[in-house]
Amino acid sequence: MTTSDTPEIVTLETEPRHRRFQRIASERFNRNLYLPEDIEVPDFELPSEVETNALKSSMRWMREFIMRPHPNLGRTGPVCPFVKPAIDDHLLYFSVNQAQDPMNFKSIYDEMMHYKDIFNTFEPFTGPLSELRVIMFLCPLSHESVLSDPHESKMLKSDMMKEGITVGQFFPTSDVKRMLRDKFFPVQPPVCMYSMRTFIPGDWMFISGEPEWRKIYKDRFGEPKL
């Protein structure tokens, strides 16, 4: 057998960071994470049609809306300028909610706390790339009314911020205007979903309206630099 015929052996030491994270999520936490490049292959299909459709439609929404400019945005560039860098560096993943009862917020909360533990194994832990880490947590079987209770949503976000994670919520019929122009609603995906990303000093503008969140912020980062 010649050298060129010898099969390549990939050890865990040479395993790419993004594939290692997927493996850890599967082996240690029993949850599957998908990169955009996994979802966008022509033959991507899971045993569950609901999960397949949720992942494909959410990825299309990301490409066709979130990653593109919009005339009502009020600035140049895509709706979210951080998504493409996150995808390029293999730092944005999708996962589908496996809560025991997708129509019960307590069950959703418990599942997201499980994902908090997954997120905390997500490298890199420091440096600029650490701020691009994102898990999109899809809830295709959950009704928006179950997830949008103000008290429960606030509790979830508070508990996550204490763990160093910012949670965003995105619902198909949401009318949140997101501090942009009057008729621009960038938070209307095909299925209910949450984003989980690193809590950073720049989040002050999003959380300063809540006294509890202000305290969590200052305990973590000190006084904001306005």
Short mmCIF file of the C-alpha atoms (twelve columns), coordinates in Angstrom:
data_MODEL
# 
_entry.id   MODEL 
# 
loop_
_atom_site.group_PDB 
_atom_site.id 
_atom_site.type_symbol 
_atom_site.label_atom_id 
_atom_site.label_alt_id 
_atom_site.label_comp_id 
_atom_site.label_asym_id 
_atom_site.label_seq_id 
_atom_site.Cartn_x 
_atom_site.Cartn_y 
_atom_site.Cartn_z 
_atom_site.pdbx_PDB_model_num 
ATOM 1   C CA . MET A 1   0.000   0.000  0.000  1 
ATOM 2   C CA . THR A 2   1.426   3.375  -0.954 1 
ATOM 3   C CA . THR A 3   1.344   6.448  1.254  1 
ATOM 4   C CA . SER A 4   -1.431  7.932  -0.871 1 
ATOM 5   C CA . ASP A 5   -3.505  4.779  -0.337 1 
ATOM 6   C CA . THR A 6   -3.250  4.952  3.435  1 
ATOM 7   C CA . PRO A 7   -6.561  6.121  4.961  1 
ATOM 8   C CA . GLU A 8   -6.342  9.359  6.862  1 
ATOM 9   C CA . ILE A 9   -6.736  8.958  10.601 1 
ATOM 10  C CA . VAL A 10  -8.368  11.926 12.289 1 
ATOM 11  C CA . THR A 11  -7.602  12.047 15.997 1 
ATOM 12  C CA . LEU A 12  -9.577  14.024 18.538 1 
ATOM 13  C CA . GLU A 13  -6.560  16.315 18.896 1 
ATOM 14  C CA . THR A 14  -6.902  17.394 15.234 1 
ATOM 15  C CA . GLU A 15  -10.681 17.491 15.214 1 
ATOM 16  C CA . PRO A 16  -11.959 20.906 14.067 1 
ATOM 17  C CA . ARG A 17  -13.304 23.051 16.898 1 
ATOM 18  C CA . HIS A 18  -16.818 23.242 15.443 1 
ATOM 19  C CA . ARG A 19  -17.097 19.484 14.952 1 
ATOM 20  C CA . ARG A 20  -15.747 18.851 18.443 1 
ATOM 21  C CA . PHE A 21  -18.490 21.047 19.884 1 
ATOM 22  C CA . GLN A 22  -21.141 19.150 17.932 1 
ATOM 23  C CA . ARG A 23  -19.737 15.854 19.168 1 
ATOM 24  C CA . ILE A 24  -19.669 17.028 22.793 1 
ATOM 25  C CA . ALA A 25  -23.271 18.233 22.541 1 
ATOM 26  C CA . SER A 26  -24.319 14.852 21.165 1 
ATOM 27  C CA . GLU A 27  -22.261 12.559 23.388 1 
ATOM 28  C CA . ARG A 28  -22.357 14.444 26.676 1 
ATOM 29  C CA . PHE A 29  -25.716 16.242 26.456 1 
ATOM 30  C CA . ASN A 30  -27.658 14.084 23.996 1 
ATOM 31  C CA . ARG A 31  -28.592 17.068 21.804 1 
ATOM 32  C CA . ASN A 32  -27.873 17.656 18.131 1 
ATOM 33  C CA . LEU A 33  -26.430 20.919 16.819 1 
ATOM 34  C CA . TYR A 34  -26.383 21.828 13.133 1 
ATOM 35  C CA . LEU A 35  -24.204 24.308 11.284 1 
ATOM 36  C CA . PRO A 36  -25.656 26.180 8.289  1 
ATOM 37  C CA . GLU A 37  -23.372 24.125 6.050  1 
ATOM 38  C CA . ASP A 38  -24.983 20.952 7.408  1 
ATOM 39  C CA . ILE A 39  -28.521 22.183 6.787  1 
ATOM 40  C CA . GLU A 40  -27.917 23.607 3.329  1 
ATOM 41  C CA . VAL A 41  -26.708 20.440 1.624  1 
ATOM 42  C CA . PRO A 42  -29.309 19.308 -0.956 1 
ATOM 43  C CA . ASP A 43  -30.018 15.956 0.697  1 
ATOM 44  C CA . PHE A 44  -30.281 17.228 4.297  1 
ATOM 45  C CA . GLU A 45  -33.093 15.305 5.961  1 
ATOM 46  C CA . LEU A 46  -33.778 14.139 9.513  1 
ATOM 47  C CA . PRO A 47  -36.119 11.345 10.604 1 
ATOM 48  C CA . SER A 48  -38.519 14.044 11.819 1 
ATOM 49  C CA . GLU A 49  -40.109 16.054 9.008  1 
ATOM 50  C CA . VAL A 50  -41.046 18.779 11.505 1 
ATOM 51  C CA . GLU A 51  -37.428 19.218 12.562 1 
ATOM 52  C CA . THR A 52  -36.147 19.093 8.975  1 
ATOM 53  C CA . ASN A 53  -38.598 21.769 7.836  1 
ATOM 54  C CA . ALA A 54  -37.916 23.956 10.881 1 
ATOM 55  C CA . LEU A 55  -34.167 23.901 10.288 1 
ATOM 56  C CA . LYS A 56  -34.388 24.485 6.531  1 
ATOM 57  C CA . SER A 57  -36.944 27.301 6.732  1 
ATOM 58  C CA . SER A 58  -35.064 29.010 9.584  1 
ATOM 59  C CA . MET A 59  -31.819 28.887 7.635  1 
ATOM 60  C CA . ARG A 60  -33.547 30.377 4.577  1 
ATOM 61  C CA . TRP A 61  -34.955 33.173 6.746  1 
ATOM 62  C CA . MET A 62  -31.482 33.856 8.073  1 
ATOM 63  C CA . ARG A 63  -30.001 34.024 4.563  1 
ATOM 64  C CA . GLU A 64  -32.832 35.891 2.865  1 
ATOM 65  C CA . PHE A 65  -33.709 38.396 5.556  1 
ATOM 66  C CA . ILE A 66  -31.366 38.653 8.531  1 
ATOM 67  C CA . MET A 67  -28.218 38.600 6.389  1 
ATOM 68  C CA . ARG A 68  -29.477 41.108 3.810  1 
ATOM 69  C CA . PRO A 69  -29.993 44.883 3.769  1 
ATOM 70  C CA . HIS A 70  -33.494 46.273 4.165  1 
ATOM 71  C CA . PRO A 71  -34.758 49.637 2.873  1 
ATOM 72  C CA . ASN A 72  -36.366 50.493 6.225  1 
ATOM 73  C CA . LEU A 73  -33.334 49.641 8.321  1 
ATOM 74  C CA . GLY A 74  -32.011 53.179 8.470  1 
ATOM 75  C CA . ARG A 75  -28.411 52.193 7.729  1 
ATOM 76  C CA . THR A 76  -26.413 50.229 5.199  1 
ATOM 77  C CA . GLY A 77  -25.473 46.602 5.662  1 
ATOM 78  C CA . PRO A 78  -27.466 43.544 6.675  1 
ATOM 79  C CA . VAL A 79  -30.164 43.462 9.340  1 
ATOM 80  C CA . CYS A 80  -27.671 41.775 11.667 1 
ATOM 81  C CA . PRO A 81  -24.017 42.387 10.758 1 
ATOM 82  C CA . PHE A 82  -22.765 39.685 13.129 1 
ATOM 83  C CA . VAL A 83  -24.432 36.666 11.527 1 
ATOM 84  C CA . LYS A 84  -22.120 36.265 8.525  1 
ATOM 85  C CA . PRO A 85  -18.912 36.485 10.614 1 
ATOM 86  C CA . ALA A 86  -20.391 33.940 13.030 1 
ATOM 87  C CA . ILE A 87  -21.240 31.578 10.169 1 
ATOM 88  C CA . ASP A 88  -17.850 32.104 8.503  1 
ATOM 89  C CA . ASP A 89  -16.076 31.143 11.742 1 
ATOM 90  C CA . HIS A 90  -18.368 28.165 12.410 1 
ATOM 91  C CA . LEU A 91  -19.797 29.782 15.530 1 
ATOM 92  C CA . LEU A 92  -23.533 29.774 14.719 1 
ATOM 93  C CA . TYR A 93  -25.518 26.596 15.298 1 
ATOM 94  C CA . PHE A 94  -29.152 25.570 15.102 1 
ATOM 95  C CA . SER A 95  -30.847 23.071 17.370 1 
ATOM 96  C CA . VAL A 96  -34.439 21.911 17.726 1 
ATOM 97  C CA . ASN A 97  -36.186 21.988 21.082 1 
ATOM 98  C CA . GLN A 98  -36.509 18.552 22.688 1 
ATOM 99  C CA . ALA A 99  -38.569 19.660 25.699 1 
ATOM 100 C CA . GLN A 100 -40.889 16.983 27.038 1 
ATOM 101 C CA . ASP A 101 -43.886 19.306 26.695 1 
ATOM 102 C CA . PRO A 102 -43.376 21.972 23.995 1 
ATOM 103 C CA . MET A 103 -46.604 23.692 25.045 1 
ATOM 104 C CA . ASN A 104 -45.486 24.208 28.640 1 
ATOM 105 C CA . PHE A 105 -43.135 27.088 29.444 1 
ATOM 106 C CA . LYS A 106 -41.613 25.349 32.483 1 
ATOM 107 C CA . SER A 107 -40.615 22.479 30.202 1 
ATOM 108 C CA . ILE A 108 -39.116 24.940 27.697 1 
ATOM 109 C CA . TYR A 109 -37.276 26.717 30.512 1 
ATOM 110 C CA . ASP A 110 -35.791 23.457 31.790 1 
ATOM 111 C CA . GLU A 111 -34.638 22.562 28.292 1 
ATOM 112 C CA . MET A 112 -32.987 25.939 27.798 1 
ATOM 113 C CA . MET A 113 -31.151 25.503 31.097 1 
ATOM 114 C CA . HIS A 114 -29.875 22.250 29.624 1 
ATOM 115 C CA . TYR A 115 -28.658 24.235 26.606 1 
ATOM 116 C CA . LYS A 116 -27.018 26.701 28.977 1 
ATOM 117 C CA . ASP A 117 -24.737 23.867 30.061 1 
ATOM 118 C CA . ILE A 118 -24.086 23.040 26.402 1 
ATOM 119 C CA . PHE A 119 -23.305 26.686 25.609 1 
ATOM 120 C CA . ASN A 120 -20.797 26.823 28.440 1 
ATOM 121 C CA . THR A 121 -18.677 24.171 26.675 1 
ATOM 122 C CA . PHE A 122 -18.671 26.288 23.491 1 
ATOM 123 C CA . GLU A 123 -15.161 27.471 22.530 1 
ATOM 124 C CA . PRO A 124 -13.549 29.952 22.301 1 
ATOM 125 C CA . PHE A 125 -14.243 31.220 25.806 1 
ATOM 126 C CA . THR A 126 -12.282 34.466 25.467 1 
ATOM 127 C CA . GLY A 127 -11.285 36.940 22.778 1 
ATOM 128 C CA . PRO A 128 -13.307 38.556 19.986 1 
ATOM 129 C CA . LEU A 129 -14.575 35.258 18.536 1 
ATOM 130 C CA . SER A 130 -16.138 34.331 21.876 1 
ATOM 131 C CA . GLU A 131 -18.644 37.152 21.294 1 
ATOM 132 C CA . LEU A 132 -19.856 35.561 18.035 1 
ATOM 133 C CA . ARG A 133 -20.991 32.287 19.612 1 
ATOM 134 C CA . VAL A 134 -24.678 31.645 18.900 1 
ATOM 135 C CA . ILE A 135 -27.117 28.781 19.296 1 
ATOM 136 C CA . MET A 136 -30.487 29.246 17.598 1 
ATOM 137 C CA . PHE A 137 -32.952 27.213 19.664 1 
ATOM 138 C CA . LEU A 138 -35.959 26.368 17.454 1 
ATOM 139 C CA . CYS A 139 -39.397 25.605 18.906 1 
ATOM 140 C CA . PRO A 140 -41.526 24.435 15.938 1 
ATOM 141 C CA . LEU A 141 -44.094 22.701 18.156 1 
ATOM 142 C CA . SER A 142 -44.521 25.574 20.631 1 
ATOM 143 C CA . HIS A 143 -47.203 28.201 20.254 1 
ATOM 144 C CA . GLU A 144 -46.144 31.811 20.531 1 
ATOM 145 C CA . SER A 145 -48.643 32.441 23.329 1 
ATOM 146 C CA . VAL A 146 -46.835 29.855 25.490 1 
ATOM 147 C CA . LEU A 147 -43.463 31.554 25.045 1 
ATOM 148 C CA . SER A 148 -44.350 35.241 25.124 1 
ATOM 149 C CA . ASP A 149 -45.623 35.694 28.693 1 
ATOM 150 C CA . PRO A 150 -43.773 38.853 29.888 1 
ATOM 151 C CA . HIS A 151 -43.080 37.566 33.419 1 
ATOM 152 C CA . GLU A 152 -41.761 34.177 32.308 1 
ATOM 153 C CA . SER A 153 -39.738 35.680 29.461 1 
ATOM 154 C CA . LYS A 154 -38.119 38.135 31.855 1 
ATOM 155 C CA . MET A 155 -37.293 35.348 34.307 1 
ATOM 156 C CA . LEU A 156 -35.670 33.275 31.563 1 
ATOM 157 C CA . LYS A 157 -33.583 36.189 30.298 1 
ATOM 158 C CA . SER A 158 -32.530 37.177 33.821 1 
ATOM 159 C CA . ASP A 159 -31.420 33.674 34.740 1 
ATOM 160 C CA . MET A 160 -29.486 33.328 31.490 1 
ATOM 161 C CA . MET A 161 -27.772 36.711 31.877 1 
ATOM 162 C CA . LYS A 162 -26.529 35.631 35.283 1 
ATOM 163 C CA . GLU A 163 -24.836 32.747 33.454 1 
ATOM 164 C CA . GLY A 164 -23.246 35.047 30.873 1 
ATOM 165 C CA . ILE A 165 -25.761 34.382 28.099 1 
ATOM 166 C CA . THR A 166 -28.060 36.832 26.329 1 
ATOM 167 C CA . VAL A 167 -31.361 35.400 25.099 1 
ATOM 168 C CA . GLY A 168 -33.322 36.890 22.224 1 
ATOM 169 C CA . GLN A 169 -36.814 35.756 21.334 1 
ATOM 170 C CA . PHE A 170 -38.128 35.632 17.765 1 
ATOM 171 C CA . PHE A 171 -41.734 34.772 17.014 1 
ATOM 172 C CA . PRO A 172 -43.597 34.575 13.670 1 
ATOM 173 C CA . THR A 173 -46.207 37.215 14.520 1 
ATOM 174 C CA . SER A 174 -44.118 39.404 16.807 1 
ATOM 175 C CA . ASP A 175 -44.629 43.134 16.326 1 
ATOM 176 C CA . VAL A 176 -41.572 44.275 18.270 1 
ATOM 177 C CA . LYS A 177 -40.086 47.269 16.471 1 
ATOM 178 C CA . ARG A 178 -36.571 46.813 17.850 1 
ATOM 179 C CA . MET A 179 -35.662 50.488 18.038 1 
ATOM 180 C CA . LEU A 180 -35.810 50.784 14.265 1 
ATOM 181 C CA . ARG A 181 -38.150 52.602 11.918 1 
ATOM 182 C CA . ASP A 182 -41.875 52.346 12.491 1 
ATOM 183 C CA . LYS A 183 -42.793 49.533 10.109 1 
ATOM 184 C CA . PHE A 184 -39.684 47.404 10.292 1 
ATOM 185 C CA . PHE A 185 -40.064 44.121 12.156 1 
ATOM 186 C CA . PRO A 186 -36.903 42.012 11.902 1 
ATOM 187 C CA . VAL A 187 -38.063 39.366 14.370 1 
ATOM 188 C CA . GLN A 188 -40.612 37.348 12.373 1 
ATOM 189 C CA . PRO A 189 -39.067 33.942 11.583 1 
ATOM 190 C CA . PRO A 190 -40.975 30.939 10.184 1 
ATOM 191 C CA . VAL A 191 -41.036 29.195 13.601 1 
ATOM 192 C CA . CYS A 192 -40.708 30.347 17.196 1 
ATOM 193 C CA . MET A 193 -37.087 30.477 18.230 1 
ATOM 194 C CA . TYR A 194 -34.656 31.818 20.781 1 
ATOM 195 C CA . SER A 195 -31.094 32.930 20.226 1 
ATOM 196 C CA . MET A 196 -28.477 32.203 22.859 1 
ATOM 197 C CA . ARG A 197 -25.284 34.214 22.596 1 
ATOM 198 C CA . THR A 198 -22.512 35.612 24.755 1 
ATOM 199 C CA . PHE A 199 -23.572 38.413 27.121 1 
ATOM 200 C CA . ILE A 200 -21.326 41.359 26.205 1 
ATOM 201 C CA . PRO A 201 -20.852 44.971 27.406 1 
ATOM 202 C CA . GLY A 202 -22.550 46.249 24.250 1 
ATOM 203 C CA . ASP A 203 -25.840 44.690 25.379 1 
ATOM 204 C CA . TRP A 204 -26.526 47.629 27.714 1 
ATOM 205 C CA . MET A 205 -28.658 49.330 25.070 1 
ATOM 206 C CA . PHE A 206 -30.949 46.301 24.945 1 
ATOM 207 C CA . ILE A 207 -31.357 45.658 28.675 1 
ATOM 208 C CA . SER A 208 -31.142 49.089 30.312 1 
ATOM 209 C CA . GLY A 209 -34.921 49.422 30.531 1 
ATOM 210 C CA . GLU A 210 -35.201 46.712 33.213 1 
ATOM 211 C CA . PRO A 211 -33.856 47.481 36.724 1 
ATOM 212 C CA . GLU A 212 -33.094 43.814 37.398 1 
ATOM 213 C CA . TRP A 213 -31.129 43.493 34.164 1 
ATOM 214 C CA . ARG A 214 -29.237 46.711 34.867 1 
ATOM 215 C CA . LYS A 215 -28.086 45.240 38.171 1 
ATOM 216 C CA . ILE A 216 -27.016 41.970 36.546 1 
ATOM 217 C CA . TYR A 217 -25.112 43.964 33.948 1 
ATOM 218 C CA . LYS A 218 -23.307 46.171 36.478 1 
ATOM 219 C CA . ASP A 219 -22.447 43.190 38.674 1 
ATOM 220 C CA . ARG A 220 -20.783 41.606 35.646 1 
ATOM 221 C CA . PHE A 221 -19.294 44.536 33.719 1 
ATOM 222 C CA . GLY A 222 -19.402 47.553 36.048 1 
ATOM 223 C CA . GLU A 223 -20.827 50.874 34.977 1 
ATOM 224 C CA . PRO A 224 -21.649 51.035 31.249 1 
ATOM 225 C CA . LYS A 225 -19.437 53.138 29.025 1 
ATOM 226 C CA . LEU A 226 -22.002 55.318 27.296 1 
# 
